[in-house]
């Protein structure tokens, strides 16, 4: 536990997943105040290009995320959405884009660690990474597992707006000699409101030839998200 900041980041970056496509079945449990719900979705990722989510066993709800936009539709009520990342950003309480969403799912830091602007310290037998100079807008903390140099947690706090996003990587799994998240817990707090999203990744496979079929059915009503 005596590595320099540069060495910690170097070891972490060595573990960055290298793949063209990823497929998985993901169990999602959402607790939002008094409401709770559970889903199982098929997840497909074409790295750096697109992320497709399809509810199972039949594709009642389908979502496609690309670097340009977020789109989804719901067959149950005949509605669809097409727009920027504001919806997801508002949902989790921090500014998101395609790369951040992809990084969240594959266990990578939301913010670039390559810029040399971080300092590392030891906290409870883990490495704590934080910017040398925290942003006036938000504070960022990354907790690293020294055994595998993967994230145990990444936390973003916006004190002025009483927002806090915490992404805990509870367990990892090995897929084709690479390390991917198995269980993720996302906690999004805004004021007195708290939402918890739990993701469990099963049947993860890499580099298969995957299709990404997505087209909004005709006649669906566009929903405007505030």
N, C-alpha and C positions, 0 to 999 in steps of 0.2 A: 504493500500500500504506500509506496514511496515514489511513484512515477510522477514525472513532470506533467504539466498541463498538455504540453505538446505531445508527449508519449501517450497520455490517456486518449486524446482525440485521435491520434494515429491508430491506436489499437481498435478504437470504436469504428473508425472508417474502414478498417480492414474487414469488418463484419457486415459492411453494406451489402444487402442482397443483390445478386447479379442474375437477372432473368429477363426473358422477353415477354412471357405471359405467365399468369398465375390464375389458377381456378381453386375455389374452395366453397364449402358449405358453411354458412355462418349463422349461428343462433344468436338472435338479438333480443335482449330484455331491456325494456325502458320503464323507468319509474320517474314520473313527473308529478310531483306533489302527491295528491291522493290517487292519481291514475297510474295504472301499470298495464303493460301490454307485452306480448312476446311474438316473435316472428322467426321464421327460418328463411334465409335467402341464398340464392346461388350468386357468388361473387366471381367476376372475371376482371382481370386487370391486364391490359396491354401497356407495359411500363412506359410512363411519360406520355402516353397518348390517350387512353380512355379507360374508364371504370364502369362496368355494367353490373347492376343489381337487379335480380329477378326473384320475386316472392315464389315460394314453393308451397304445395306441389304443382300449382298452376300459376302462371304469370299474371296474377291479378294486378299487382303493382310492379312497375318497371321503371328504373332510373338509369340515366346515362350521364356520366360526368366526363367532360373533356376540358382541356386547358381554356377553351373559350366560354363554356357555359354549363349550366346544370339543367337537365330536363327530366321530367318524370310524368307518368300518367297512372290513373287509377280506374280500372275497368268497373269497379263497384259503383262509382257515382258518375262515370263518364267525364272526368275532369283531367286537365293536364296543366303542367307548369313548364315554362321555358324562360330562363333568365340568367342573371349573373350569380356570383357566389354570395350575394348579400343574404339570401335565405339561410345557407349553411352557416355563414358568419354570425348571423343573429341567433341562430339555434344554439351555437356553442359559445357565443359571447366573445369571440376573437376573430380578427381578420383572417379569412381563409382564401386559398386559391387551390388550383389543381394539385400542385406539388405538395402542399401542406396536407391535403386530404390523403393523398397517396402515402406520404410519409407516416401519417398517423396509423394507417392500416398495416404497414409493413415494419413498424417499429423503428422508424428513423426520426431524428430531431426535426421539429417543424421549422427551425431556423438554421441557417447555414453555420456550420462549425469551422469552416475553412478560413475564416477571415482573421484569425489570430487575436480575437478580441475577448477571449475567455480566460478565466482563472479557475483552477481546480483546487479543492480541499477535500479532506477526509471527513465523512460524516457517518457515524454508526456503521463502520466497515463497508461503506460505499464511497464512490467518488461523487462529489457535488460540483457541478460545473455551473458557472454563472458569468454573465458579461462583466468585464472589468469595470465598465461604467453602465449601470442599469439605465434603460430608457426612462425619460420622464413620464412616458405614457403607460408603460407596463414593466413589471419585474418578471424575469425569466429564470427558472431554476431547472437544471437537469440532474437527475440522480442516476448514476451508472453502476451496474453490477460488475465488480472487479473480476469475477470468475469468468464471465463471457464477454465483457465489454459491450453489453447491450443495455438499453435504457430500462430502468426500473420505473421511472416516473419522469414526466415533464410537466411543469407547472407555470402558468401564466396568470399573473395577478394585476388587475387594473384597479388601483386603490380609489381613484377619483370616482369611478362609476360603480364601485362595489361589485366588480365582476371577477370571477376566478374560474379558470379552466385547469383541470388536473387530469392527466392521462396516465393511468397506472398500468404497467405491463406485468400482470400477475404471474404469467408463465409463458415459456417459449417452447417451441418444438423444432426438431431438426428435419429438414426436407431436402433431400439430395445434397447432403453435407453443408447445408446453409441453415441459418437460424432465423425462424419467423415467429411472430407472436402466436400464442395459442389462446390466451385469455387476456382481454383488455377491458379495463373499467374506466369509463369517461365520466367525470363529475363536472357539471357546468352549473355555476352558482351566479345568480344575479340578484343582489339585494337579499331578500328573504326567500327567494325561489331557488329550488335546487332540482336539477334533473340528473339522473344517473343512467348511463347506457352501458350495458355489459355485452361484450362480443366474444363469442367462443368459435374459434376456427377449427373446422374438421375437414378431413379428406383433402388436404392441400396438395396440389400437384403443380409442377412447373413445366413451361415450355411445350405445352401441347398446342396443336393448331386449333385455335378457338374462334368462333364466330361471335360477332357483337351486333346481333339484329336489334334494331330499335327504330320504330317509326310511330308517331302519334296517330292513333286511329282518327279517321275523318269524323266530323260531327261532335267531337269532344269539346267541352267548354273550358276555355282558358281561365285559370284562377290567378288573381293578382294578389301576391303576398305583400303585406304591409311591412 
